[in-house]
Amino acid sequence: MPDLIKMYIRQTAIGFALSAVFVTLLLYFNVVNLWHLVTHTDVGFLAVFLLWLFNGIVFAGVQFGISIMLMKYDDDDEDDDHRGRPITLTPIRVEATAPRGKARNFQRK
């Protein structure tokens, strides 16, 4: 299996584990009376499952994005001598001329 796929599966599992911790803390601290709502309805399990699933999708995406952004970049282009420094630009003067006979009169009538 390619290394990128292994990393994606690992980071997705970490994201869903973080989602489980997050939902558990939401229920434990009874945020916006969520524990009462979940335990006193017949679809409370479905609500907890969907909360875990959707937060897991978000957390997994963020986890994978962070791991991709923290990867090292191997630059195999040896002829690039800028190495992150900005390229200095040299201004070039160009004469701007307008065609004759097309002057506009901007006076009020």
C-alpha positions in Angstrom: 0.0 0.0 0.0 1.4 3.5 -0.8 2.7 5.6 2.1 0.2 8.4 1.4 -2.7 6.0 1.7 -1.3 4.6 5.0 -0.9 8.2 6.3 -4.5 9.1 5.2 -6.0 6.1 7.0 -3.9 6.8 10.1 -4.9 10.4 10.2 -8.6 9.6 9.6 -8.5 7.2 12.5 -7.0 9.8 14.7 -9.6 12.3 13.6 -12.5 10.0 14.4 -10.9 9.2 17.8 -10.7 12.9 18.5 -14.3 13.2 17.5 -15.3 10.5 19.9 -13.4 12.3 22.7 -15.1 15.6 21.7 -18.6 14.1 21.7 -18.0 12.3 25.0 -16.9 15.6 26.5 -20.0 17.3 25.1 -22.2 14.7 26.7 -20.3 14.6 30.0 -20.3 18.4 30.5 -24.0 18.5 29.4 -23.4 21.3 26.9 -26.7 23.0 26.1 -28.5 20.2 28.0 -27.4 17.6 25.4 -27.2 14.7 27.7 -30.8 15.2 28.8 -31.9 15.5 25.2 -30.1 12.4 24.1 -31.3 10.2 27.0 -34.9 11.2 27.0 -35.7 10.7 23.3 -36.0 7.5 21.3 -33.6 8.6 18.6 -30.9 9.8 21.0 -28.5 7.1 19.9 -28.9 8.2 16.3 -28.2 11.8 17.3 -25.0 10.8 19.1 -23.9 8.7 16.2 -24.5 11.4 13.6 -22.8 14.0 15.9 -19.7 11.7 16.1 -19.8 10.9 12.4 -20.0 14.5 11.2 -17.5 15.8 13.7 -15.2 12.8 12.7 -15.4 13.8 9.1 -14.4 17.4 10.0 -11.7 16.4 12.4 -10.2 13.8 10.0 -10.0 16.3 7.3 -8.3 18.8 9.5 -5.9 16.2 10.9 -5.0 15.1 7.4 -4.5 18.6 6.2 -2.3 19.5 9.1 -0.2 16.4 8.5 0.2 17.2 4.8 1.2 20.8 5.6 3.8 19.6 8.1 5.5 17.3 5.6 9.0 18.1 4.4 9.3 19.3 0.8 12.2 17.7 -1.1 13.3 20.1 -3.8 15.0 18.1 -6.5 15.5 21.1 -8.8 19.1 21.9 -8.2 19.3 24.9 -10.6 16.9 27.0 -8.5 19.2 29.3 -6.6 16.5 31.6 -5.1 15.7 29.3 -2.2 12.7 31.3 -1.1 14.2 34.7 -1.4 12.1 37.1 -3.5 13.2 37.9 -7.0 14.2 41.5 -7.5 12.2 43.2 -10.2 13.7 45.8 -12.5 11.3 48.6 -13.6 11.2 49.4 -17.3 10.1 52.8 -18.5 7.5 52.8 -21.2 6.2 56.0 -22.8 2.4 56.2 -22.8 1.0 58.2 -25.7 -2.5 58.9 -26.8 -3.5 59.0 -30.5 -3.9 62.6 -31.9 -7.3 64.1 -32.7 -9.2 62.0 -30.1 -9.0 64.6 -27.3 -12.1 64.6 -25.1 -13.7 67.8 -23.8 -14.7 67.2 -20.2 -16.2 70.7 -19.6 -19.8 71.1 -18.3 -22.4 72.3 -20.7 
